[in-house]
Amino acid sequence: MRPHKTIRGKLLYTSKKLDREGIERGREHFAITVHQDGRRTLRAHCEIDDAPNVLRDVVLTMDKDWITRDAFVRISVGDKTVGSSWFRFEDTYAECEGLLNGKERISERIEYDKPSPLFGTHPIQGDAMHLHMIDRSQGPKVEIYKNFLMSSLDHRGATGPSLVTWKDPLKIEYVGEDRVTVEAGTFDALHFCYGERNSDRPGSNETGEHPPYEAWVSADGEFIMLKASVTGYMMTHYELTELEIIEGD
């Protein structure tokens, strides 16, 4: 008997820059376990080939309300280990235990009134799952979030990992329902945008401003990333190329 549901997939990272249009620049393999009580665990292995190359391994568990409760993140940059850390999220505080640069031991704690609505660990599939928090009952709308937690403020997630707070307001827009075709198939989709859609602001990793990031996720309640595009200085595209769903018994 298999009491849980398993979702496995692969996302291809490609460039949209004029001199690299369509060139593969990375990939992400992910697996999601959906438990009978509503908990779900994401396991993601992410590879960014652009120098210095980034390897990221993430294991993250959400409760039935899609609030992250624990996570593990390991980062390698330029084939050198940057750090590995474990995170725990309770109703009134978050804590982190980690090892950075092979020798720096960290122990962190942040207190709050209620859990962060999201914990950003940088897998593209993780970004898709966080969109569950957007209220779609009234149709297209924009919500603004601030003071949420992340493992790194770097746009490639190539620092830390440690407990950091994104303090600037983050605008997330629910655009509406859609139907998209990607290499993995044709799906009913929900269209969102992190940031200001159709903005020509280029963004910068140095200033922390992320360029607009549009995402189409599955409309089946699982929030699988189907495709996404980031404009500005990044000019990247992500697409689901493989998907396997194994239902529980």
Long-range contacts (C-beta under 8 A, 24 or more apart in sequence): 1-249, 2-246, 2-248, 2-249, 3-35, 3-36, 3-248, 3-249, 4-33, 4-34, 4-35, 4-36, 4-248, 5-33, 5-34, 5-245, 5-246, 5-247, 5-248, 6-31, 6-32, 6-33, 6-34, 6-244, 6-245, 6-246, 7-31, 7-32, 7-34, 7-222, 7-224, 7-243, 7-244, 7-245, 7-246, 8-32, 8-242, 8-243, 8-244, 8-245, 8-246, 9-125, 9-184, 9-224, 9-240, 9-242, 9-243, 9-244, 10-240, 10-241, 10-242, 11-124, 11-125, 11-225, 11-238, 11-239, 11-240, 11-241, 12-183, 12-238, 12-239, 12-241, 13-48, 13-124, 13-236, 13-237, 13-238, 14-236, 14-237, 14-238, 14-239, 15-235, 15-236, 15-237, 16-229, 16-235, 16-236, 16-237, 17-235, 24-49, 25-49, 25-50, 25-236, 26-50, 28-123, 28-124, 28-125, 28-238, 30-123, 30-125, 32-125, 32-222, 34-222, 34-248, 36-248, 37-64, 38-63, 38-64, 38-65, 39-63, 39-64, 40-66, 40-129, 42-123, 42-125, 42-126, 42-129, 44-123, 44-125, 44-126, 46-122, 46-123, 46-124, 48-156, 51-78, 52-77, 52-78, 52-158, 53-77, 53-78, 53-79, 54-156, 54-157, 54-158, 55-79, 56-121, 56-122, 56-123, 56-157, 58-121, 58-122, 58-123, 58-126, 60-119, 60-121, 60-126, 62-129, 66-129, 66-130, 66-132, 66-133, 67-115, 67-116, 67-117, 68-115, 68-116, 68-118, 68-119, 71-119, 71-121, 71-151, 73-121, 73-151, 73-160, 73-161, 74-161, 75-152, 75-157, 75-158, 75-159, 75-160, 75-161, 77-158, 82-158, 82-159, 82-160, 83-160, 83-161, 83-162, 84-161, 85-151, 85-160, 85-161, 85-162, 87-119, 87-151, 87-163, 89-115, 89-116, 89-119, 89-149, 90-115, 91-115, 94-149, 94-163, 95-163, 96-161, 96-162, 96-163, 98-160, 98-161, 98-162, 100-160, 100-162, 106-162, 108-162, 108-163, 109-163, 110-149, 110-163, 110-165, 116-147, 116-148, 116-149, 117-145, 117-148, 118-145, 118-148, 118-149, 119-148, 119-149, 119-150, 119-151, 120-148, 120-149, 120-150, 120-151, 120-166, 121-150, 121-151, 121-157, 121-161, 122-151, 122-152, 122-156, 122-157, 124-225, 124-228, 124-238, 125-224, 125-225, 127-194, 127-213, 127-215, 127-225, 127-228, 128-215, 128-217, 128-223, 128-224, 128-225, 128-228, 129-223, 131-172, 131-190, 131-192, 131-215, 131-217, 131-223, 132-223, 134-172, 134-174, 134-192, 135-174, 136-174, 136-190, 139-174, 139-176, 140-173, 140-174, 140-175, 140-176, 141-173, 141-174, 142-171, 142-172, 142-173, 142-174, 143-171, 143-172, 143-173, 143-174, 144-169, 144-170, 144-171, 144-172, 145-169, 145-170, 145-172, 146-170, 153-208, 154-205, 155-203, 155-205, 155-210, 155-234, 156-205, 168-208, 168-209, 170-194, 170-195, 171-195, 171-196, 173-197, 175-214, 177-219, 178-216, 180-216, 180-226, 180-227, 182-226, 182-227, 182-239, 182-240, 182-241, 183-239, 183-240, 183-241, 183-242, 184-226, 184-240, 184-241, 184-242, 184-243, 185-243, 187-218, 187-219, 187-220, 187-226, 188-218, 188-219, 188-220, 189-216, 189-217, 189-218, 189-219, 189-226, 190-216, 190-217, 190-218, 190-219, 190-223, 191-215, 191-216, 192-216, 192-217, 199-231, 201-232, 202-232, 202-233, 203-232, 203-233, 203-234, 204-233, 205-233
